[in-house]
Amino acid sequence: MILKTFKDKVVLITGSSRGIGKTTALTMAKKGASIMLNGRNLKKLLEVEKSIKDIGGKVSFFCCDISDQNQAKELVDYTIKIFGKLDVLINNAGVSMRGNFSELNPEVFRAVFDVNVFGSVNTSIHAIPHIRKSKGSVVFVSSVAGIRGLPNNSAYCSSKMALRAIAESIRIEEVNSNIHVGLIFVGITEIEKEKTTIDKDGALIILRDRAKRNVQTLAQVASSIVNNIKKRKFRTTLTGLGRLNAFLQPILPDLVERILIRSNKKIEEKCL
Ligand SMILES: NC(=O)c1ccc[n+]([C@@H]2O[C@H](COP(=O)([O-])OP(=O)(O)OC[C@H]3O[C@@H](n4cnc5c(N)ncnc54)[C@H](OP(=O)(O)O)[C@@H]3O)[C@@H](O)[C@H]2O)c1
């Protein structure tokens, strides 16, 4: 059954061909929103479009790479062409990486920033004038890895920290336009099969499935994103570990670092 919570609201979700973006798209469609899907994988976009149509939802998609400025602009323009307005932009598309900083091919940093930072920037700059008109929301999907730097994740952590600075700047700039700016620090979440990450040399590798305990479900994360938008909250930090990190980092950064050094050693020992 389609609810009325987001009736007449147009929601653009980058990176909604799979994972958190796809689940958020389905959740918002069930609540009455018209959804613009995005990703680069046409086959997967068609599958998500069908799932939303099957439940009676309103949906369209635009297959493009948001790290390209022109394509990101076309995505926003296409949303306006199809639905006539834009109420909510969820900057969800993202890529992760792994590898010790000193061993990284610098192109890994570029690849991560191209999607996580420039993809969000490219889309948001074109979307904000439309969101001002609807007094809607622009939401950034960051990570608990964006609260403080973590080992083997320097490019990912710094890209997700950049989203925080961007969101904080926009909030002040837009204080008189009454738009909502949301920032979600997502914790470790279940992943779809064949989710990839960028290895230290730049190669894409498939992640191993995650044990079900200690991870949030895609549905839990989607529901927190929807709640952030509904309540027009600024920060939403997910998982107990994420909230503990957000609390301790500003007041006891040395303690957090000691804990991380110890747990990093344990992880290294287990991997050997
Ligand atoms: N899963 C976690 O544990 C976790 C934790 C913290 C934060 N997050 C954040 O949550 C977001 C979603 O994560 P996820 O686990 O759902 O990832 P995922 O399953 O790998 O999905 C990523 C999505 O981004 C899209 N994408 C990647 N590059 C793109 C580009 N250049 N242009 C357009 N779309 C692009 C992918 O679509 P195509 O392949 O079709 O292009 C896909 O739909 C990311 O920002 C991630 O950093 C995830």
The ligand as an SDF file (V2000), in Angstrom:
LIG
                    3D

 48 52  0  0  0  0  0  0  0  0999 V2000
   27.4940   -0.0900    3.2960 N   0  0  0  0  0  0  0  0  0  0  0  0
   28.0930    0.4600    4.3490 C   0  0  0  0  0  0  0  0  0  0  0  0
   28.5130   -0.2400    5.3100 O   0  0  0  0  0  0  0  0  0  0  0  0
   28.2330    1.9650    4.4290 C   0  0  0  0  0  0  0  0  0  0  0  0
   28.7190    2.5240    5.6220 C   0  0  0  0  0  0  0  0  0  0  0  0
   28.8540    3.9000    5.7080 C   0  0  0  0  0  0  0  0  0  0  0  0
   28.5060    4.7100    4.6380 C   0  0  0  0  0  0  0  0  0  0  0  0
   28.0410    4.1520    3.4940 N   0  0  0  0  0  0  0  0  0  0  0  0
   27.7240    5.0450    2.3720 C   0  0  0  0  0  0  0  0  0  0  0  0
   26.4130    4.7870    1.9080 O   0  0  0  0  0  0  0  0  0  0  0  0
   26.3350    5.0070    0.5020 C   0  0  0  0  0  0  0  0  0  0  0  0
   25.7730    3.7730   -0.1890 C   0  0  0  0  0  0  0  0  0  0  0  0
   26.5780    2.6530    0.1390 O   0  0  0  0  0  0  0  0  0  0  0  0
   26.2080    1.1540   -0.3370 P   0  0  0  0  0  0  0  0  0  0  0  0
   26.8270    0.2360    0.6390 O   0  0  0  0  0  0  0  0  0  0  0  0
   24.7730    1.0630   -0.6330 O   0  0  0  0  0  0  0  0  0  0  0  0
   27.0730    1.0850   -1.6870 O   0  0  0  0  0  0  0  0  0  0  0  0
   26.8830    0.1930   -3.0280 P   0  0  0  0  0  0  0  0  0  0  0  0
   26.0350   -0.9940   -2.7870 O   0  0  0  0  0  0  0  0  0  0  0  0
   28.2600   -0.0090   -3.5600 O   0  0  0  0  0  0  0  0  0  0  0  0
   26.0970    1.2020   -3.9590 O   0  0  0  0  0  0  0  0  0  0  0  0
   26.7150    2.3800   -4.3970 C   0  0  0  0  0  0  0  0  0  0  0  0
   25.7980    3.0850   -5.3690 C   0  0  0  0  0  0  0  0  0  0  0  0
   26.5000    4.2260   -5.8960 O   0  0  0  0  0  0  0  0  0  0  0  0
   26.4010    4.2090   -7.3260 C   0  0  0  0  0  0  0  0  0  0  0  0
   27.5360    4.8860   -7.9180 N   0  0  0  0  0  0  0  0  0  0  0  0
   28.8580    4.6750   -7.6970 C   0  0  0  0  0  0  0  0  0  0  0  0
   29.5820    5.5070   -8.4540 N   0  0  0  0  0  0  0  0  0  0  0  0
   28.7090    6.2640   -9.1700 C   0  0  0  0  0  0  0  0  0  0  0  0
   28.8610    7.3080  -10.1120 C   0  0  0  0  0  0  0  0  0  0  0  0
   30.0670    7.7500  -10.4900 N   0  0  0  0  0  0  0  0  0  0  0  0
   27.7400    7.8680  -10.6450 N   0  0  0  0  0  0  0  0  0  0  0  0
   26.5170    7.4410  -10.2820 C   0  0  0  0  0  0  0  0  0  0  0  0
   26.3170    6.4630   -9.3750 N   0  0  0  0  0  0  0  0  0  0  0  0
   27.4050    5.8860   -8.8310 C   0  0  0  0  0  0  0  0  0  0  0  0
   26.3040    2.7240   -7.6850 C   0  0  0  0  0  0  0  0  0  0  0  0
   25.6270    2.5710   -8.9150 O   0  0  0  0  0  0  0  0  0  0  0  0
   26.2860    1.9990  -10.2730 P   0  0  0  0  0  0  0  0  0  0  0  0
   27.1840    0.8790   -9.8910 O   0  0  0  0  0  0  0  0  0  0  0  0
   25.0600    1.6040  -11.0420 O   0  0  0  0  0  0  0  0  0  0  0  0
   26.9790    3.1780  -10.8450 O   0  0  0  0  0  0  0  0  0  0  0  0
   25.4090    2.2150   -6.5580 C   0  0  0  0  0  0  0  0  0  0  0  0
   24.0580    2.4220   -6.8650 O   0  0  0  0  0  0  0  0  0  0  0  0
   27.7540    5.3700    0.0570 C   0  0  0  0  0  0  0  0  0  0  0  0
   27.9090    6.7510   -0.0120 O   0  0  0  0  0  0  0  0  0  0  0  0
   28.6230    4.7900    1.1610 C   0  0  0  0  0  0  0  0  0  0  0  0
   29.8580    5.4430    1.2890 O   0  0  0  0  0  0  0  0  0  0  0  0
   27.8940    2.7930    3.3630 C   0  0  0  0  0  0  0  0  0  0  0  0
  1  2  1  0
  2  3  2  0
  2  4  1  0
  4  5  1  0
  4 48  2  0
  5  6  2  0
  6  7  1  0
  7  8  2  0
  8  9  1  0
  8 48  1  0
  9 10  1  0
  9 46  1  0
 10 11  1  0
 11 12  1  0
 11 44  1  0
 12 13  1  0
 13 14  1  0
 14 15  2  0
 14 16  1  0
 14 17  1  0
 17 18  1  0
 18 19  2  0
 18 20  1  0
 18 21  1  0
 21 22  1  0
 22 23  1  0
 23 24  1  0
 23 42  1  0
 24 25  1  0
 25 26  1  0
 25 36  1  0
 26 27  1  0
 26 35  1  0
 27 28  2  0
 28 29  1  0
 29 30  1  0
 29 35  2  0
 30 31  1  0
 30 32  2  0
 32 33  1  0
 33 34  2  0
 34 35  1  0
 36 37  1  0
 36 42  1  0
 37 38  1  0
 38 39  2  0
 38 40  1  0
 38 41  1  0
 42 43  1  0
 44 45  1  0
 44 46  1  0
 46 47  1  0
M  CHG  2   8   1  16  -1
M  END
$$$$
